[in-house]
Amino acid sequence: MDYKKGFTIIELVIVISVLIVLIGITVPRMKGMQDQSKITKAKGELSTLQAAVESYYSFTGNYPVSCVANKYGGQSGLGDWQNPLVGAAPQILSSVLNDPRSNSSYEYEFYCLGSYYVISSLTNPGGTVTIDTNGLVFTGSAGGSVICLTNGKGC
């Protein structure tokens, strides 16, 4: 009898095991590359938003939301702070930008006080970013990471 015409079960198990190990190595690396691309995109969009806020300020003399102090220390723009940038004449942004690092359509956060502001990307919407009257940024993220840009100090 000639047994050299096919693979044995042991050879097939070894090949499948090697393939499973290789897949186990590459999938986490691909996930890491996806996370890194989201971070890079968020940094680029934050730069765009900062330029848009500065442009809006140069045209109007104001930020997109009121930056007057209140009992919480400042004013936060969540959800609607980009709308004045989209509706400005001349148009500054073509559409509202959403944070690519969030799993939902969570927008970037804008927080300002007096003449200082901070724009942030939070991996956890429960995180916080604030700025004080001296332009110092404070970040506190509940289990996530913060990327931010400011005209103050910090980030």
Residue frames as a rotation matrix with the C-alpha (Angstrom) as fourth column:
MET 1
0.576 0.817 0.000 0.00
0.817 -0.576 0.000 0.00
0.000 0.000 -1.000 0.00
ASP 2
-0.484 -0.691 0.538 1.13
0.691 -0.678 -0.250 3.49
0.537 0.251 0.805 -0.86
TYR 3
0.339 0.599 -0.725 0.40
0.928 -0.341 0.152 6.01
-0.157 -0.724 -0.672 1.97
LYS 4
-0.575 -0.704 -0.417 2.23
0.612 -0.708 0.351 9.02
-0.543 -0.053 0.838 0.44
LYS 5
-0.467 0.435 0.770 -0.79
0.747 -0.272 0.607 10.49
0.473 0.858 -0.198 -1.41
GLY 6
0.459 0.727 0.511 -2.23
0.272 -0.663 0.698 12.76
0.845 -0.181 -0.502 1.33
PHE 7
-0.373 -0.504 0.779 -1.69
-0.565 -0.543 -0.621 14.56
0.736 -0.672 -0.082 4.58
THR 8
-0.496 0.206 -0.843 -2.01
0.647 0.736 -0.201 12.81
0.579 -0.645 -0.498 7.89
ILE 9
0.626 0.778 -0.053 -4.29
0.563 -0.403 0.721 14.12
0.540 -0.482 -0.690 10.61
ILE 10
0.374 -0.559 -0.740 -1.27
0.769 -0.259 0.584 15.19
-0.518 -0.787 0.333 12.66
GLU 11
-0.686 -0.634 0.356 0.13
0.721 -0.526 0.452 17.26
-0.099 0.567 0.818 9.79
LEU 12
-0.131 0.733 0.668 -3.23
0.500 -0.532 0.683 18.98
0.856 0.423 -0.297 9.31
VAL 13
0.748 0.381 -0.543 -3.53
0.647 -0.239 0.724 19.73
0.146 -0.893 -0.425 13.03
ILE 14
-0.102 -0.877 -0.470 -0.03
0.815 -0.344 0.466 21.23
-0.570 -0.336 0.750 13.06
VAL 15
-0.720 -0.135 0.681 -0.76
0.605 -0.603 0.520 23.45
0.340 0.786 0.516 10.03
ILE 16
0.286 0.906 0.313 -4.08
0.470 -0.417 0.778 24.62
0.835 -0.076 -0.545 11.51
SER 17
0.598 -0.129 -0.791 -2.38
0.774 -0.162 0.612 25.32
-0.207 -0.978 0.003 14.86
VAL 18
-0.535 -0.843 -0.060 0.30
0.767 -0.514 0.384 27.44
-0.354 0.160 0.922 13.17
LEU 19
-0.484 0.437 0.758 -2.38
0.479 -0.593 0.647 29.39
0.732 0.676 0.078 11.30
ILE 20
0.619 0.745 -0.247 -4.32
0.589 -0.232 0.774 30.02
0.519 -0.625 -0.583 14.52
VAL 21
0.197 -0.642 -0.741 -1.17
0.832 -0.291 0.473 31.31
-0.519 -0.709 0.477 16.22
LEU 22
-0.767 -0.507 0.394 -0.41
0.642 -0.609 0.466 33.64
0.004 0.610 0.792 13.30
ILE 23
-0.052 0.841 0.538 -3.97
0.438 -0.465 0.769 34.97
0.897 0.276 -0.344 13.31
GLY 24
0.666 0.290 -0.688 -3.75
0.736 -0.104 0.669 35.46
0.122 -0.951 -0.283 17.07
ILE 25
-0.274 -0.843 -0.462 -0.67
0.799 -0.467 0.378 37.61
-0.534 -0.266 0.802 16.58
THR 26
-0.830 -0.146 0.538 -1.95
0.501 -0.619 0.605 39.76
0.245 0.772 0.587 13.70
VAL 27
0.137 0.974 0.182 -5.48
0.721 -0.224 0.656 40.58
0.679 0.042 -0.733 14.91
PRO 28
0.548 0.067 -0.834 -4.36
0.741 -0.502 0.446 42.55
-0.389 -0.862 -0.325 18.01
ARG 29
-0.567 -0.800 -0.195 -1.77
0.564 -0.550 0.616 44.40
-0.600 0.239 0.763 15.92
MET 30
-0.592 0.431 0.681 -4.45
0.590 -0.343 0.731 45.40
0.548 0.835 -0.051 13.42
LYS 31
0.524 0.789 -0.320 -6.63
0.786 -0.303 0.539 46.62
0.328 -0.534 -0.779 16.30
GLY 32
0.135 -0.585 -0.800 -3.70
0.683 -0.530 0.503 48.68
-0.718 -0.614 0.328 17.56
MET 33
-0.843 -0.423 0.333 -3.23
0.521 -0.486 0.702 50.19
-0.135 0.765 0.630 14.11
GLN 34
-0.070 0.898 0.434 -6.93
0.704 -0.264 0.660 51.08
0.707 0.351 -0.614 13.96
ASP 35
0.615 0.254 -0.746 -6.70
0.765 -0.422 0.487 52.77
-0.191 -0.870 -0.454 17.37
GLN 36
-0.336 -0.836 -0.434 -3.61
0.589 -0.546 0.596 54.69
-0.735 -0.055 0.676 16.27
SER 37
-0.729 0.111 0.676 -5.33
0.598 -0.377 0.707 55.85
0.333 0.919 0.208 13.08
LYS 38
0.406 0.914 -0.002 -8.28
0.753 -0.333 0.568 57.13
0.518 -0.232 -0.823 15.14
ILE 39
0.364 -0.373 -0.853 -5.88
0.685 -0.514 0.517 59.06
-0.631 -0.773 0.068 17.38
THR 40
-0.721 -0.682 0.123 -4.15
0.554 -0.460 0.694 60.56
-0.417 0.569 0.709 14.34
LYS 41
-0.352 0.687 0.636 -7.50
0.672 -0.288 0.682 61.52
0.652 0.667 -0.360 12.81
ALA 42
0.616 0.593 -0.519 -8.67
0.782 -0.381 0.493 63.08
0.095 -0.709 -0.698 16.09
LYS 43
-0.080 -0.732 -0.677 -5.46
0.628 -0.564 0.536 65.15
-0.774 -0.382 0.505 16.35
GLY 44
-0.843 -0.217 0.493 -5.92
0.537 -0.405 0.740 66.39
0.039 0.888 0.458 12.80
GLU 45
0.015 0.942 0.335 -9.56
0.685 -0.254 0.683 67.28
0.728 0.220 -0.649 13.37
LEU 46
0.477 0.086 -0.875 -8.71
0.809 -0.433 0.398 69.05
-0.345 -0.897 -0.276 16.63
SER 47
-0.609 -0.746 -0.270 -6.25
0.520 -0.632 0.575 71.22
-0.600 0.210 0.772 14.69
THR 48
-0.651 0.470 0.596 -8.98
0.527 -0.284 0.801 71.96
0.546 0.835 -0.063 12.15
LEU 49
0.414 0.867 -0.277 -11.43
0.794 -0.196 0.576 72.85
0.445 -0.458 -0.769 14.92
GLN 50
0.083 -0.454 -0.887 -8.87
0.752 -0.555 0.355 75.08
-0.654 -0.697 0.296 16.64
ALA 51
-0.901 -0.400 0.166 -8.28
0.397 -0.611 0.684 76.96
-0.172 0.683 0.710 13.37
ALA 52
-0.288 0.886 0.364 -12.07
0.605 -0.127 0.786 77.23
0.743 0.446 -0.499 12.91
VAL 53
0.485 0.440 -0.756 -12.56
0.874 -0.284 0.396 78.60
-0.041 -0.852 -0.522 16.45
GLU 54
-0.347 -0.700 -0.625 -9.76
0.578 -0.684 0.445 81.14
-0.739 -0.207 0.642 15.95
SER 55
-0.878 0.081 0.473 -11.23
0.407 -0.394 0.824 82.17
0.253 0.916 0.313 12.59
TYR 56
0.133 0.991 -0.033 -14.71
0.773 -0.083 0.628 82.51
0.620 -0.109 -0.777 14.10
TYR 57
0.317 -0.084 -0.945 -13.27
0.825 -0.467 0.318 84.61
-0.468 -0.880 -0.079 16.91
SER 58
-0.723 -0.664 -0.193 -11.43
0.471 -0.677 0.565 86.89
-0.506 0.318 0.802 14.46
PHE 59
-0.669 0.550 0.500 -14.67
0.413 -0.283 0.865 87.47
0.617 0.786 -0.038 12.50
THR 60
0.278 0.961 0.004 -17.09
0.430 -0.128 0.894 87.87
0.859 -0.246 -0.449 15.43
GLY 61
-0.329 -0.462 0.824 -15.01
-0.557 -0.610 -0.564 88.76
0.763 -0.644 -0.056 18.50
ASN 62
0.246 0.473 0.846 -16.68
-0.942 0.323 0.093 85.87
-0.230 -0.820 0.525 20.36
TYR 63
-0.901 -0.402 0.162 -16.28
-0.372 0.909 0.189 82.13
-0.223 0.110 -0.969 20.77
PRO 64
-0.674 0.658 -0.336 -19.03
-0.089 0.379 0.921 79.77
0.733 0.651 -0.196 19.48
VAL 65
0.317 0.756 -0.572 -20.54
0.704 0.217 0.677 79.56
0.636 -0.617 -0.463 23.00
SER 66
0.708 0.002 0.706 -20.57
-0.355 -0.863 0.358 82.02
0.610 -0.504 -0.611 25.88
CYS 67
-0.017 -0.813 -0.581 -17.40
0.490 0.500 -0.714 81.88
0.872 -0.297 0.390 27.96
VAL 68
-0.013 0.111 0.994 -18.77
-0.670 -0.739 0.074 83.76
0.743 -0.665 0.084 30.96
ALA 69
-0.916 -0.379 -0.131 -18.09
-0.141 0.610 -0.780 82.17
0.375 -0.696 -0.612 34.33
ASN 70
0.237 0.969 0.073 -20.97
-0.512 0.060 0.857 80.43
0.826 -0.241 0.510 36.02
LYS 71
0.603 0.031 0.797 -21.28
-0.789 0.169 0.590 78.40
-0.116 -0.985 0.126 39.22
TYR 72
0.907 -0.299 0.296 -19.33
0.307 0.952 0.020 75.56
-0.288 0.073 0.955 37.56
GLY 73
0.106 -0.943 -0.315 -16.44
0.236 -0.284 0.930 77.85
-0.966 -0.172 0.192 36.64
GLY 74
-0.781 -0.399 -0.480 -17.04
-0.343 -0.369 0.864 78.13
-0.522 0.839 0.151 32.92
GLN 75
0.324 0.903 -0.283 -19.20
-0.737 0.053 -0.674 77.25
-0.593 0.427 0.683 29.98
SER 76
-0.601 -0.467 0.648 -19.11
-0.016 0.819 0.574 73.95
-0.799 0.335 -0.500 28.16
GLY 77
-0.025 0.573 -0.819 -20.25
-0.961 -0.239 -0.138 73.50
-0.275 0.784 0.557 24.59
LEU 78
-0.763 -0.150 0.628 -21.50
-0.070 0.986 0.150 69.97
-0.642 0.071 -0.763 24.11
GLY 79
-0.232 0.707 0.668 -23.47
0.746 0.570 -0.344 69.07
-0.624 0.419 -0.660 21.03
ASP 80
0.702 0.627 0.339 -24.10
0.697 -0.504 -0.511 72.53
-0.149 0.594 -0.790 19.61
TRP 81
0.379 -0.582 -0.720 -20.87
0.070 -0.757 0.649 74.49
-0.923 -0.297 -0.247 19.80
GLN 82
-0.650 -0.660 0.376 -19.84
0.397 0.128 0.909 73.58
-0.648 0.740 0.179 16.23
ASN 83
0.173 0.830 0.531 -23.13
0.943 0.017 -0.334 74.74
-0.286 0.558 -0.779 14.69
PRO 84
0.760 0.079 -0.645 -22.12
0.013 -0.994 -0.107 78.43
-0.650 0.074 -0.756 14.68
LEU 85
-0.303 -0.939 -0.162 -18.92
-0.305 -0.065 0.950 77.43
-0.903 0.338 -0.267 12.85
VAL 86
-0.575 0.193 0.795 -20.94
0.702 0.615 0.359 75.57
-0.420 0.765 -0.489 10.20
GLY 87
0.393 0.881 0.263 -23.50
0.911 -0.334 -0.242 78.37
-0.126 0.334 -0.934 9.87
ALA 88
0.057 -0.434 -0.899 -21.00
0.291 -0.854 0.431 81.23
-0.955 -0.287 0.077 9.83
ALA 89
0.813 0.101 0.573 -20.66
0.580 -0.222 -0.784 83.56
0.048 0.970 -0.239 6.87
PRO 90
0.032 -0.127 -0.991 -18.17
-0.856 0.508 -0.093 82.98
0.516 0.852 -0.092 5.40
GLN 91
0.915 0.383 -0.126 -18.55
-0.293 0.846 0.444 79.28
0.277 -0.370 0.887 6.15
ILE 92
0.090 -0.909 0.408 -15.76
-0.996 -0.073 0.057 77.98
-0.023 -0.411 -0.911 8.39
LEU 93
-0.744 -0.229 0.628 -16.70
-0.277 0.961 0.023 74.29
-0.608 -0.157 -0.778 8.69
SER 94
-0.662 0.518 -0.542 -18.68
-0.575 0.113 0.810 72.31
0.481 0.848 0.223 6.13
SER 95
0.372 0.793 -0.483 -20.18
-0.116 0.555 0.823 69.95
0.921 -0.250 0.299 8.75
VAL 96
0.594 -0.097 0.799 -20.07
-0.805 -0.072 0.590 69.09
0.000 -0.993 -0.121 12.44
LEU 97
-0.167 -0.753 -0.636 -17.10
-0.543 0.609 -0.578 66.82
0.823 0.249 -0.511 13.24
ASN 98
0.873 0.446 0.196 -17.57
-0.430 0.514 0.742 63.76
0.230 -0.732 0.641 15.45
ASP 99
0.081 -0.867 0.492 -14.85
-0.941 0.096 0.323 62.24
-0.327 -0.489 -0.809 17.57
PRO 100
0.238 0.005 -0.971 -13.56
-0.668 0.727 -0.160 59.10
0.705 0.687 0.176 15.77
ARG 101
-0.774 -0.623 -0.114 -12.35
-0.327 0.547 -0.771 57.61
0.542 -0.559 -0.627 19.07
SER 102
-0.494 0.669 0.555 -15.84
-0.681 0.099 -0.726 57.29
-0.541 -0.737 0.406 20.53
ASN 103
-0.879 0.188 0.439 -18.06
0.322 0.911 0.256 54.36
-0.352 0.366 -0.861 19.68
SER 104
0.215 0.973 0.082 -21.04
0.828 -0.137 -0.544 56.61
-0.518 0.184 -0.835 19.04
SER 105
0.154 -0.110 0.982 -21.47
0.753 -0.630 -0.189 59.91
0.640 0.768 -0.015 17.25
TYR 106
0.565 -0.029 -0.825 -20.02
0.719 -0.472 0.509 61.85
-0.404 -0.881 -0.246 20.19
GLU 107
0.772 -0.260 0.580 -18.81
0.231 -0.736 -0.636 65.30
0.592 0.625 -0.509 19.21
TYR 108
-0.374 -0.922 -0.098 -15.61
0.628 -0.173 -0.759 66.92
0.683 -0.345 0.644 20.34
GLU 109
0.467 0.501 -0.729 -15.94
0.882 -0.318 0.347 68.88
-0.058 -0.805 -0.590 23.57
PHE 110
-0.213 -0.465 0.859 -15.41
0.385 -0.849 -0.363 72.64
0.898 0.253 0.360 23.79
TYR 111
0.516 0.300 -0.803 -14.90
0.857 -0.161 0.490 74.32
0.017 -0.940 -0.340 27.15
CYS 112
-0.220 -0.593 0.775 -14.06
0.513 -0.746 -0.426 77.96
0.830 0.304 0.468 27.65
LEU 113
0.517 0.291 -0.805 -13.67
0.834 -0.384 0.397 80.53
-0.193 -0.876 -0.441 30.38
GLY 114
0.355 -0.352 -0.866 -12.93
-0.034 -0.931 0.365 84.18
-0.934 -0.100 -0.342 29.72
SER 115
0.448 -0.263 -0.855 -10.48
-0.867 -0.363 -0.343 84.38
-0.220 0.894 -0.390 26.82
TYR 116
-0.662 -0.742 0.107 -9.27
-0.712 0.667 0.218 80.77
-0.233 0.068 -0.970 27.15
TYR 117
0.556 0.815 -0.162 -10.69
-0.828 0.526 -0.194 77.63
-0.073 0.242 0.967 25.60
VAL 118
-0.643 -0.651 0.404 -9.89
-0.544 0.759 0.357 73.94
-0.539 0.010 -0.842 25.27
ILE 119
0.378 0.662 -0.647 -11.12
-0.911 0.390 -0.133 71.53
0.164 0.640 0.751 22.58
SER 120
-0.464 -0.592 0.659 -10.88
-0.767 0.641 0.037 67.87
-0.444 -0.488 -0.752 23.51
SER 121
0.087 0.368 -0.926 -11.31
-0.611 0.753 0.243 64.31
0.787 0.545 0.291 22.33
LEU 122
-0.245 -0.084 0.966 -12.29
-0.925 0.318 -0.207 61.91
-0.290 -0.944 -0.156 25.11
THR 123
-0.782 -0.001 -0.623 -12.31
-0.283 0.892 0.353 58.13
0.556 0.452 -0.698 24.77
ASN 124
-0.518 0.648 -0.558 -14.83
0.845 0.489 -0.217 58.06
0.132 -0.584 -0.801 27.59
PRO 125
-0.145 0.521 0.841 -17.64
0.259 -0.801 0.541 60.65
0.955 0.296 -0.019 27.43
GLY 126
0.796 0.412 -0.443 -17.70
0.507 -0.055 0.860 60.53
0.330 -0.910 -0.252 31.24
GLY 127
-0.184 -0.945 -0.272 -14.27
0.983 -0.176 -0.055 62.16
0.004 -0.277 0.961 31.31
THR 128
0.830 0.453 -0.325 -13.80
0.483 -0.875 0.013 65.86
-0.278 -0.168 -0.946 31.93
VAL 129
-0.344 -0.866 0.364 -11.67
0.906 -0.407 -0.113 68.69
0.246 0.291 0.924 30.63
THR 130
0.788 0.561 -0.253 -11.84
0.609 -0.770 0.189 72.15
-0.089 -0.303 -0.949 32.18
ILE 131
-0.207 -0.823 0.529 -9.86
0.713 -0.497 -0.494 75.37
0.669 0.275 0.690 31.99
ASP 132
0.176 0.247 -0.953 -9.38
0.904 -0.425 0.057 78.05
-0.390 -0.871 -0.299 34.64
THR 133
0.935 0.303 -0.183 -9.17
0.239 -0.922 -0.306 81.85
-0.262 0.242 -0.934 34.37
ASN 134
0.241 -0.925 -0.295 -5.38
-0.528 -0.380 0.760 81.63
-0.814 -0.028 -0.580 33.94
GLY 135
0.399 0.000 -0.917 -5.71
-0.902 0.180 -0.393 79.31
0.165 0.984 0.072 30.94
LEU 136
-0.693 -0.660 0.291 -4.53
-0.710 0.695 -0.113 76.20
-0.128 -0.285 -0.950 32.77
VAL 137
0.085 0.705 -0.704 -6.17
-0.730 0.525 0.438 73.00
0.678 0.476 0.559 31.49
PHE 138
-0.494 -0.113 0.862 -7.26
-0.740 0.576 -0.348 70.26
-0.458 -0.809 -0.368 33.90
THR 139
-0.158 0.426 -0.891 -8.10
-0.703 0.584 0.405 66.79
0.693 0.691 0.207 32.60
GLY 140
-0.572 0.055 0.819 -9.82
-0.630 0.610 -0.481 64.00
-0.526 -0.791 -0.314 34.43
SER 141
-0.212 0.462 -0.861 -10.86
-0.834 0.374 0.406 61.03
0.510 0.804 0.306 32.37
ALA 142
0.186 0.397 0.899 -12.89
-0.806 0.584 -0.091 58.18
-0.561 -0.708 0.429 33.81
GLY 143
0.235 -0.147 0.961 -11.06
0.120 0.985 0.121 55.21
-0.965 0.087 0.249 32.34
GLY 144
0.797 0.035 0.603 -10.11
0.600 0.066 -0.797 56.83
-0.068 0.997 0.031 29.04
SER 145
-0.346 -0.923 -0.170 -7.52
0.832 -0.385 0.398 59.12
-0.433 -0.004 0.901 27.55
VAL 146
0.686 0.538 -0.490 -7.72
0.340 -0.832 -0.439 62.78
-0.644 0.134 -0.753 26.58
ILE 147
-0.435 -0.706 0.559 -6.30
0.899 -0.306 0.313 64.57
-0.050 0.638 0.768 23.56
CYS 148
0.620 0.701 -0.353 -6.82
0.683 -0.703 -0.196 68.31
-0.386 -0.120 -0.915 23.61
LEU 149
-0.387 -0.639 0.665 -5.76
0.795 -0.596 -0.110 71.63
0.467 0.486 0.739 22.11
THR 150
0.513 0.526 -0.678 -5.97
0.811 -0.556 0.183 74.97
-0.281 -0.643 -0.712 23.85
ASN 151
0.382 -0.424 0.821 -4.97
0.269 -0.799 -0.538 78.59
0.884 0.427 -0.191 23.59
GLY 152
0.810 -0.101 0.578 -4.00
-0.569 -0.377 0.731 78.36
0.144 -0.921 -0.363 27.27
LYS 153
-0.330 -0.941 0.078 -1.52
-0.908 0.295 -0.297 76.09
0.256 -0.169 -0.952 29.07
GLY 154
-0.090 0.250 0.964 -1.71
-0.576 0.777 -0.255 72.36
-0.813 -0.578 0.074 29.41
CYS 155
0.859 0.443 -0.256 -2.89
-0.484 0.539 -0.690 69.53
-0.168 0.716 0.677 27.18
